[in-house]
Amino acid sequence: ETRGSSSPAGGAERARPQMSSSASRSPQHDTAQEGGFLVSCPPRVQHHTRVRMLSSKVRAKRKTWLIAAEQPVELLFFRAIFSELLRREIGISGEAVGDDHKISLEAFQIAMERLFFALNNYDGFDARSYDSNEDGGVSWPEFFRVYREKELTIRLSLLERIYLTFEHPDASYLSQVISNLILLTIIASSLSFILGTMPDCKMKTAEWCDPLKGVELFCLVLFIIEYAMRLCTCWAVRPVVGDQAKLLELVVGFEAISQGHPLMRMFTFVTAPSNLVDAAAILPGLASRVTQAEGGAFVILRLIRLTRILRAFKSPALAEAVRVISMTMQQSTQALYILAFNLMLGVVIFGSLMYMAEGGPELNAFDLGGRWSESLQAFERPADWNWDGKQWVAVWERSDFQSIPEACWWAMVTVTTVGYGDKFPTTMLGKIVGVWTMLFSLVILALPVGVIGGTFSDVWRACDMEKKAQEQALQLDLKVVAHELSRLEPIVMSKLMLVEVWHDEAPTHDNAVRGGERPPPSAFMGEAKLQLDIGPDAPCSRVCTVALSPNSEIAKRGVSGKITLQYDWTPDARSKDSLGEAACSSRRVSRISGDVMPMEPIATAHTKLRGKLRVTVVSGDGLINLNTHRRGCSSPYCMVLCYPKRNEEVGLPEPCIWRTPTVKESLSPSWGVSHTFDFWWSAKGELSRKQNWEQPLPYSPVHSPRGGPASPADDVLALARDLGEQLQQHRADARAVRSEVHRLMRDVTEHLGVAPAAAPQALDAGRLFDVARLGLHETGQASSSASSTVAGNTPANVGLAGSAAPRGHTHVLLPHCVPPKTLC
């Protein structure tokens, strides 16, 4: 939320996704008093803060409702190309990638040609033009030049955008809505089919069964529309669209690049397993509406509609679980073979033993086993014993184990610990076989099952470690890219502001005593990042209300509340005058920050921002309570960080941190204090493009600075850079002095009344400056001095005039035929 206004000279106002404009402005914001104090920032904290502020700008693009026709290639993907080329060429990857590592020009040329071909950009490319130091290799700063100069965008056709909308749930907000709608439709269709098999629906006696047919028809129509949209657009989709991993492999690989024939693309789409499931779920319902067939084999086709439930596994939330299970089965192949072998061996052996113990006559010689009954035409077994007065007589009944296959069914049910209870032994020998069968299942079969379970745990742990490694690699790339942005395009940092809210655990009247200390992480209450809408020639005023967000790098806790602040930008008049026509003649839009920047570095056009930024921290609301005392509240204060200038010694933006006073025990504090930052992004603070590319990093963000004294080559390079900067500044000063001298000469000449067509005159330059300084009060003396030095046009007269001049003065010829610019 923002309120404010800007001057008409500022042009169109850029829209903020989280802000809305209003013309009203509270008068209490203008009455804020200067307060607080500045806090020092160690170099280590400076680097960490730059990376943290730029990481949000370098990360993947924000999701929109519709897929754009042109999608810029992400800077992180471009960094991945360089890292992969470096890994494949010299075997370096991960944290070992340094700033001095380079890839060959040949690999660089081939990779960029393949990338431009895949992006349908057939313009020529010359890798040698990016080798600034002509050493035959390309480092990351030189590789980064391609991203800055070339318009690396993926142009999507209308059919490709439609296909990605229905195929990739993460492509846009509309894609996510369609994916969730299809998932809900699958659930509704499956429930309606299952409930439709109940007897009440079969006999049509329940009223609640009538709407099920309508629900199923509606779901079928949605399935047909979704499948038809993907089928009709799949032929126009290039293989690399929507798959960065495939595009990366295509750029750094050596396989022939083939876009594929449209018919082959459609065939690949139709034969994909997931699309076969979709077709199997649609065709039975569509056929039933067309043919009105019932019964027979068509019932089996209707059961296939339940396979549409498998489409739920296309969801990103379930895809990881399916991947873990599939990897577990692949890595447990040997354990599964052992399990199957032991299972079949145990089933056959114990099934045969059970058959002999309670079914077949093989053990009759030992008065064991069963017997054949002619009346039942089946095997019998002793089921019980009865006393007939003299002895115990066996009671025979039909045996449950008439053959070895029937006994194997019992063995399978017992070994797998299911135990249906439909078959069980009754004799002592049969029960002993049953005991051994159960022990076999517990001991022998449990071993491979434990191995499979352990493999599942290992795969799950490996997937977690892979996710963490990917996140660490992403953070590493973010650090490198953010550091490069702050060095090669430092103007990006000038429009970023970070506001942190902290709890003062021991508030005192003199907060300046503790101002230089870094607050403990336990006192962190949230932060807010702002994109300043300031320009070199347009004053503006904004009142912003932003919600506080957590930062897990400082403290892993949830935060709440929001703060209101105001910033007023007043550009310097010299900044507006120094822009000139040169800065407006050639401009480009930075694809990183979106700011308009000059295409080529011009001394006068490099004055980006000069002025005063007055920041007022107004109030806060609903802050988190970190006070552990009973009936106490937090004592919040704010730390505002911005980059008003650049440090010329290290070539990086220099932060300035302002700390507000502490408001004691308040969750809705009202600070009402302000501070003015002097912005000075001058021509000296901006190196030329080639110098920026060739300038080495002060230290790698993933390595510690090199120890020991600097080499002589580094000293020579540093001296050359300093001399170049000083020479550039002296040239600008010389132009300003030359313009002022020309103006003074013109004024004095007009005041002395020298005719334009008069003869050449030799005027005393020292007297001209004296006359200009004294306000032209010595007009007569200057005229006599000028008339006394009038000479001819010959060299002798010129030399004579020079020798007649007083000591400390120099006679200057002013012929009317020489243009003023040439004369100066």
N, C-alpha and C positions, 0 to 999 in steps of 0.2 A: 504494500500500500504506500503510495507516495502522493504528495501534494506539492505543487510549486508551479513556477513559470520560468520562462527563459526569454531572452530578448529576441526580436524578430531576426536579427542578424545571425542568429545561431542556426537557422535552417530548420529542417524537419527534425522532430524529436524521435529518437529511437525508442521503440516499444520495449517494455520490460515484461517478461512473462508473469512476474509475481506482483506487478505494480499497476496502479490505476491513477490517472491524472485528475486533478481538480484545481480550480482557480483560487480556492479559499486558502487562507493561511492564518494561523493563530498568532496574535500579537505577542504572546509570551515568548515566542521563539526569538524575537528580535531584541528582547531585553536581557538575554543571557550575558553573564559577566565572564571575563576571562578567569580561568581557574585551572587547578591541577598543575602538573609539572611533567617534564620530559624524562624518559627512562632510557638508559643505555641498553644496547642490544649486542651481545657477544657475537663474533663471526659465526660460530657454530649454530647459534639460534637463528642468525640471519639466513643462512643457507637453508635450514630446515623450514623456515617460514616461507621463503620464496617457493620452495618445492610444494609446500602445502597449499599455497594460494593458487599456483598455476596448475596443480594437478586436476582441479575441477574443470579447468578450461581445456586441458589436453585429453581428458577422458573421452569415452565414446560419445557420439552425438546424442542429443536429447531426442527422445521418442516423440513423434508427432502423430496427429490423427490420420493423416494420409501420407503415403510414401511419395517422396519428392521425385521429380523426373531426373534431377541431377543430384547425386549424392557424392560429396567430396570424400576422397580417400583419407582415412584417419591417419593422423601423425604417428600413432602407436603402430599401426600396420606398416607404415613406411619404415619405422625403426625395426620392426620384425624382419623386413626384407634385408636390411643391412646386417642384422645379427645372424640371420640364416646364411647369407652369402659368406660372412666371415667364418662361420662354423664349418661350412663345407669346403672352404678354400684352405684355411690354415688350422682347422680343428680347434677353434676357440669359441667358447659359448658361455652363457650365463654371466656371472660376476667377473670372469676373467677378461671380458671385453673392455679394453681401455681406449683412451683417446688417441693413442699413437698407433693403434692397429689400423691397417688399411687393406682394402681389397684391390685387386688388379684392375687396370682399365678395361681389359678384355671382359672380365666377369661383369663389371659395371655396365659396359656397353650392351652386352647380351641381355642382362636382366632388365634394363630400362627399355630396350626394344621390345622384349616380350611383354612387359607391362603395358606399354603404349599400344601394342597390337591387341592385347586382351581388352583394353579399354576403348578400342576403336578410335585411337588417336594415331593417325598415320603420319604425323609430322616427323621431320628428320631429327636425329639426336646425335650429338657429337660429344663423346665422353671426355675428349681432350680439353674441351673448353671449361670443364669443371675441375681440372687438375691445376690448382692455383700455383703451387710451387714446382710443378713439372717434374715430379719425382717418380712418375709412373704408377702411383697408387692414389686411392681415394679414401680419405678419412671421413668420419661422421660429419664434421662441419661442412665438408665439401659435398658429401652425399645429401646433406640437408638443403643445399642450394636448389636442388631439383624440385624439392617440395615447395620452396618459396617462389620459384620462377614459373614452373609449369602448373597449368590448371589440371590437376589430377582429380578428375571426377568420373564417376560411373554413370553414364547416361542410360536411363531405363526407358524402354518403350512403354506404351500404354498396356499392352498385353503382359509384359513382364511385371509391371506394377500390380496388375490384377492378380496374376498368379502368386506373387509373393504375399499379397494380402490374404489369400486363402490358404497358403501353404505354410508360411512361417508366422507363428503366433507372436514373436518378438519384433516383427518388422515395424509395426505401428500400433497405435491404440485401437484402430479399427480391426486390425488383425487379431488382437487379443480379445476383443469383444466377440468376433466371429468364432474364434476357437472355443471360448467359454460357452457360447450358444450351441455349438455343435455337440460339445460334451454333455450339456444338459439335455439336448435332444436325444442323444444316445441313451442316457439314463431313463428318460421318459418312455422311449420306444421299447426298451427292454422290459420295463415294469409293465407296460400295457400288454406286451406279448405274454409275459408270465401269468399275469392275472387273468388273461383271456382263456387260459387252459383250465380254470376252476370249473367244477360241475355246474355252479349257478349260471355261469356264462354259456356253457354248452347247452343247457336246457332253456336258456333265455328267460329265467324266472326273476332275475335280479335287475333292478333298474339302473344300478350303478355300472353295469357292464355295457350299456349302450354308448356312453361317451368314449369308451376305449377304442372303438373303431375310428372315430374321428381323430383322436390323438395319434393313432398309428398312421393314418393317412397324412396328417400334417407333418409328422416326422419324416415320412417317406418323401414328401415333396421337398423338404429342406435338404435331405440327403442327395436327392437327384440334382437339385440346383447347385449344391456345393461341388459335387463330383463333376458335373457338366462344365462348370466354370473353370475348374482346373484342367479338365481334359481338352477344352477348346483353346486354352492359352499355353499349354505346356510345349507345343511345337515351336513357339517363338522365344522361349527362354534359353539364354546361353548357359552353358554348364557352370561358368564361374560366378553367375549372378546369385547373390544371397549366400555364398559359401566362401568366407575369407580363407579358410584353410586350403581349399582347392585352388583359389587364386594365388596364394602364397607358393604352393607347390608348383604351380604352372610357371610362375615368374622365376623361381630359383632353380627349376628342374631343367632337364634336357630333352624331354619328350616333345614330339611334334605337336604344335598347337592346332587343334581342330575344333571348330565350333559345332560340328555335327550336322547331319541333314535333318530337316524338320520331321520327316517320317521316322527316322531313328530316334529322335527325341521323344516322339509320341509312343513308339514301341517300348522304349525304356521306361516311360511313365506307366504304361498299362501293365507291364510285367513286374513292376516293383511289388514286393510282398505286401506292403501296407496298402497299396492301391488295389491289389487283388482281394484283400479283405473287404475294402469298401465296395468293390463291385459285387462280391458275394453277398453282401448285406442288402444291396439295392435290387439286384435282379429278381430274387424270388417274390418280393413284394410287387415289383412292376409286372412280373409275369402273371401274378394272381389277379391283378386289376385288368389285364388285357384278355386272358383266356378264361377267367372265372373257373379254373380247375379246382377240384376238391378231391381229397383222399389219395390213396396210393402213394406213389413216389413223390408226389408234390408235397406231402407232409414233411418229408426229409428236407426238401428245399426250404420250406418255411423255418425249419429248425436252424438252418444256416444263418438266418438273420441274427441269431444270438452272437455270431462272430463279430458283429459291429462293436461289441463291448471291448474288443481288442484295440479299437481305435483310441481308447482312453490312454493307452501306453504311449501315444505320440505326444502326450503332454510333457513339457519339460520337467514337471515335478515328479513324474513316474518314470521318466526315461532313465534316470540315474539308477533306480532300483533294478530295472530290467538289465541294464548294463552290468551291474554287479553280479547278478545271478548268472548271466551268460558267461562272464569271465570266470566265475567259480566253477561252472560245469566244464569249461575248456581246460582249466588247470587241474581238475580232479579226474581226468580221464582214466589214469591208471588206477586210482582208488575205486572208480566206478566199475572197471573191469574186474578187480579183485572182489568187489561186492557181488557182482553178478555171478562170478564163478563160485564163490562160497555159497551163495543163495541156491543156485541150481544143484550144487553138490549136496548140500544139506537136505534140500527138499527130496531129491531122489533117494538118498540113503535112508532118511528117517521115514519117508513114505513107504519104502519097501519093507522096512522093519515093522511098521505098524500094520501093514497088510498081512505079514506072516504071523504077527502076534494076535490079531483079532479077525482075520478074514480067511486066508488060504489054509489048506491042509498040510503045508510043508513041515510043520512042527508037531504033527499028531503022534509021531513016534515017541515024543517026549511028554505026551499028554498035555500039549500046549497048542495054541492056535485054535482055528475054527473048524467047522465041518460043513459038508455039503448037505442041503436038505432037499429031498426029492419033492416033497409037498410044496415047499416055497420056491423051489428052483432058484435058490440063492444060498449063500454062505451064512451060517449061523455062528454065534459066539455065546459063551456063558454070560448071562446078564445078572444072575442072582443065584442064591443057594437057599434050598428049602429042606427042613428036617422031616423025614417020613416016618419017624419013630425008631428007626434003626441006624440011619446014616444021613449024611448030607447029600442031597441030590441037586445037580446043576439045573438051572432054568435057562433054556436056550431061547434066543430071539434073533431076529434078522440083524446081521452085522452092518455097521455103517461103512465098512471098508470092503466092498465087493471086488475091488481091483486096485492095482497100484496107482493108476491116475486119480481114483477117488481118494486114496490115502495121501497122494501128493497135494491135493487141494487142502486137506487138513494140515499137512506139514507147512504149506505156504502161509496159511492163516495163522498158524502157531508161531512160525519163525518171525513173521512181521509183527508179532505182538498185537494182532487185531483180535482174534478169539471170538468168532461169531457164536460159538456154542451149538452149531447145528450138528457137528460130529464130535464125538468124544470117546475115549477108551473106557471100557468097563472091567477088563481083566487086569490082574496084577502086572503081567508082563507088558500089556499095552500102556499102563500108567507109568511103568519105568521108562519105556520108550518116549513117552510124552515129557517126562522130566528131563531126559537127556536132550530132547529137541529144544526145550525152553532154555536150558543152559547153553546150548550151541548158539542160539540166537543172541543171547546176552553177551557172550564172550567173543565169538568169531565174527559175527556181523557188526558188532559195535565198533570194531577197530577201523574199518574203512569209513564208517559213518562219522567217527570222530575226526578222521583225516579230512573228510569233506567239510565238516564244521570248522575245523581249523583253517582250511583254505578259504572258506567264506570270510572268516575273521581277518585273515591276511589281506584278502582282496579289498575288503571294506576299509581296512587301515591304509592300504596302498592308495585307494581312491581319495581318502581324506588327505593323505600326504601330497598327492598329485594336485589336488585343489589348492592346498596351501602353497605348494611350489609355484603353481600358476599365478596365484595372488602375489607371491613375493617377486616373481619375474615381472608381473605387471607394475608393481611398485618400483622396481628397479628401473624399468623403462620410463616410468613417469618421472623419476628423479633425473635421469639423463636428459629427457626431452625438456623438462621444465628448466633445467639448468641451461640448456642450449637456448631456449627462448629468452631467458633473462639476460643472456649474453649477446645473442645475435639480434634480438628484437626487444631491447629493453623498454621501449615505449609502451609495451603491453602492461608492464608493472605500474605505470604511472596512473592508470585508471582503476586500480584495485584497492580496496580498503577492507581491513579486517578489524572487527570489533569483538573483543573478548570480555566476558563478564566474570569477575572473580569475587569470592567471599573473603573479606578481611577478617581474619580470625582474631586479631588483636588491634582493633581500630584505635588510633591515637589522634591527637589534635595536629601533630606534625607528621603527616604521612610521607613527607619527603625523606625522612630518615630511612625508611624501608623501601624507598622507591626504586633503588637499583637492584633489588633482589628479585629473582624469579619466583613467582608464587608456587606453592606446592600443588601437585595435581589434585589433592583432596579438596582444594578450594575452587576448582573449576566449575562454573555455573552455565556455560554455554558460549557459543560464538555465532557470529553472523558475517557473511561475506557480501560486499556490495560492489557493483560495477558503477563507477562514477561517470556521470553523463556530463563531462567537461570537454571543452574544446579550446583551441588557441585564440579564437577571435569572438567568442560569444559568452557573455556572463550568464549565469543561471543560478537558480535556487531550487532546492529540493527538500521536501520533508518526507522521510521514509519511516515506515513502521515494519520491521522485519522480525520474523520468528527466530528464536535461538535454536541452534542445531547442536547435537552432541559431537564429540570428537574422541573416538576410541584411542587415538594415539596419546592423548593427554590423560583421560580418565574414562574408564568404561562404566558409564552411568547414563541414565536418561535425564534429560533436561526439559524444562518447560518455560513458558513465558515469552515475551517479546519486548523489544526496546524501540523507542522512537528517537530519531536523531535528524538533524538538519545540516545540510552543507550548502554554503554559498561560494560560488566561484567568481572571481573578478580577474580577468586576464590583464596582463600588463600591456600598456599601449605599445611598447617596443616590440612585444611579441606579435601584435597585429601588423605593425609596419614592416617587420622583417620577413613576413611571409612572401609578399611580392607576387608578381605574376609567375615567377619560376616555380613556386610551390603549387600553384593552381593549374599550371599547364599540363602536368603529367602526374596523375594520382592513381593509386591502386588501393584495393580493399584487402586488408590483411585477413587471410582465411583462418587465422588463429584467434584474433581478438575482434575482428569485424570493424576495426577503426580504419578511417581513410588516412593513408600515408603516402608520402611522395615516392614516385617510382625510382628516381635517381637521387643520390645525395647531393644537394646544392647547399653551399655554405649559408646562404640567407634563408633557405627553406628548411634548414635543419632545426630551427628554433621551434620545437614542438609545443612546449607548454611553459609559459612564464606568467606567473600571477600569484594570487593569494587564495587559498582554500580555507574558509572558516567553517570548522566543524563544531556543531553544538549537540551535545548529548542531552536530550530533553528529559526523558523519563523511561521507566520500565514498568512492566505489569505482569503479574503472575509468575514471578521467578521461583525457582526451587529453593527450598529451605534446607540449608546445610548447617544450621546452628543446632548443636547437640544439647544445649541447655534447655531446661524446662521453661516453656512459655517464651522462648526466644525466637528470633528470626535472623535471617542472613543479613550481613552488612555488606552490600554489594558496591563494587566500583568497576569502572570500565577502563580497558586499555585499547586505544585506537591506534592502528598501525597503517601507514601509507608510505608511498615512495615518492617524495617530492623532488629528488635529484638522483644523479648517478655518481658513484664513487669512481673518480678518474684513475686512481692507483690500481684497482683491481678490475675496472671495466664492468662493474655490476651495479645494479640499482642499490641505493643506500636507504634503509628503512628509517623511519622516524616514528617513535612510539610516544604517545601522550597518555598520561594516566589522570583520570578524574579523581576528585575527592571521594571519600567514602561516605555513604549514607548509612547511618547506624540503624540496624534492626528494622528493616523494611523490605517486604516482598514486592512492593509497588513504589520503588524509589523515584524521587524527582530531583535530578541533578541540576539541570539548568545552567551548565557551564559550557564554555566554548574555548577553542584554541585555533590559532591561525597558522597554517603551514605555508611556507614560502616555496612555491614550485619554481624550479629553474632547470628545465631541460633545454640546454643550449646547444649551439652548433659544435662546441668542443666536446660535449658529452656524447655526440653521435659520430662514430667512425664511419668511414666509407664502407660500402658493401664488401668490397674486396678485402679491406683490412679486417673487417669483422670475420669474414670467413677464414682468413689465414691466421687470425689471432688464436693461440693455443689456450686451452682451459687453464685457469689458475690451479685447479686440482679437480680430479675426478670425483663425482658425488658418491661413488662406490669404493674409492680408494682413499687412503690417507695421503696427505701432502708429502711430496718427496722430501726426505731429509737431506741435510748438508747444504753447502753453499751452491749458488746458482752457477751454471757453466758460463764461459765467456760468450758463447753464442747467444744464450738467453739475455745476457747484459747488452749485447750489441743490438738484438732485436728490440729490447725494451727502449734503448736509447733512440733507435730509429723511429719507433712509434711516437715517442715524446717529441722528437724534432718535427715529425710530420704534423702532429697536432698544433705545435707552436707556430709552424710555418702557415698552416691554414688560418690560425687566428690572426697572425700578422697581416696576411693578405686581406682579411676582412677589415681590419683596422686601417690599412692603407687605402682601401676603397672609400672608407668613411672620411678620412682626412682629405683625400683628393677631392671628394665632392664638396667638402666645406671650403677648401681653398678656392675652388672654382666659383663658389657662390660669393665669397668675399671679393674676389677680383672683379666679378661682374658688378657688384654693388659699388665698388670704388670707381670703376670705369664709368658707370652711369653718373655718379656724383661729380666726377671731374669733367664731365661733358665731352668726352673724346668722341669724335665723329666716327661712324663705322667705316667711312671711305678714306679716312686720314691715312697718312704714311705710317709705317711701322714705328712703334714706340718701344723704348726700353725703360721700363718702370722699375723702381727700387722695390724689390719684394719685401725687404725689411720695413720700408716706410709704409707699404700697403698694410702689413699686419699692425704697425703702430697706429695708423689712421683708423683701422677697423676697431682696435682696442679702445682708443680714446673717443670713439663715437663720432669720428669725422670732424673733430674740432680744429685740426690743423690742415684745413683744406688748401689754404694759400701756399703754405710751405710744401705740401705734397705736389701742388701744381707746378711750382717753380722747380722742384726737384725733377719732376717728370719732363718739363720743357728743356731743362739743361742737359738731359740725357738723350734727347732726340738725335738720332744719327741716321746715316744712310743704310743701304741694304748690303754694303760690301763687308766682307769679313774683317777688313782692317778697322772699319768703324765699330764693328761689334767688339773687337778686342780693345779698341781705345775706350769705348764706353765702359767695358769691364774694368780697365785699369784705373779709370777716373772715379770709380765708386769708392765711397768711404769704407774704412775698415769695418768688417762685420756685416756689410751689406752686399747683395748680389743684384746686378742689373739683369732683368729678364725681358726678352723681346716679346712684344705683343702684336704681331701682325694680324690685320683684320681678316686675312684670307685663310688663316689656319683655324680649323674647327676647334671648339673648346675641348672636346674629348681627347683629340690628338695632342693638344697643347698640354693638358693635364698629364 
